[in-house]
Each structure stands twice: as structure tokens, then as C-alpha cells.
């Protein structure tokens, strides 16, 4: 009984002090609509960026004329290299890198933010005995990397004038 009362009191105390989870609102929904300009609009990264914008209530425009801002993707680089070797001089770990160069423009095409780079690096263990599982792990990690890059771009949207 004391535990229930303590739990209720603690819950009341935490909710009444204004405490909330961090990063609950990454991009302000009052920013309006965003257009995403890329040389490969059907890439997995652009799809993830659209999904992330929609999740946070930011509308994605189909053309730049109807958008408040445009995210211009200049370059996207992926790298896959050996991170470490095992005792048999075979690959034990791979390092994955993804970098994206982008800037944000206003409706008139003026650059609002300087050219920025969003970058993510991950390392995963490679198993020769289970190559399929290692490939699946790589795909899972790459999906997480795209989410991180999209989050970095969304963080840049916070500094835009409203």
C-alpha cells in the first residue's frame, strides 16, 4: 500500500513540476512546408527524411514554389571499409560511414543556412559463419544511420526564422 501511495505521489510530483521528455519536438510544426531537392528523390534517405518530417507535423511540398523552405541535398556519400581483423587475418568488423552535404533556402532561393554536413559512423561485427545475418545487421544499421541523418537535418530546421 505504501508503494502505491509513493508511486502516486511521485507521479504527481513529476507531472506538476513541468518535467517532460527531451526532444519531443525536434522541428517546429509552425515552420510551414518544406521541399526536398535531391538528384535522387526516390532514395531511401529522402524517403526517411519525408517520413521524419511528417512524423513531426511538417508538411512536405511537391514543388519548391509552394514551400516555405527547401532542403537542398548537394551530395550523399556512403563508405564501407574494414575496421578490424581477426586472428586469421580475416574481417572481424566493418565500419560504415554516411555523409550528406545540404543547405536550406527560402522561397526566393536565398541560402538561409550555410552548406552543412550531416555525418554518421557505425561499426558492426561481421561473422563469416553467418553471412546472411551479417548482411541483415548491416541493413538494419544503415536504416538507423539514415534516421540519424534525418534527425540532424531536422535539428537544423530549428534555427530557421519563423
Secondary structure, DSSP 8 states (H G I E B T S, - for coil): -HHHHHHHHHHHHHHHTT---TTS-SS-GGG-EEEEE-S-TTSHHHHHHHHHHHHTT-EE-SSGGG-SEEEEEEEEEEEEEEEEE-TTSSEEEEEEEEEEEEEEEETTS-BSS--EEEEEEEEEE--GGGHHHHHHHHHHHHHHHHHHHHHHHHHHHTTS--
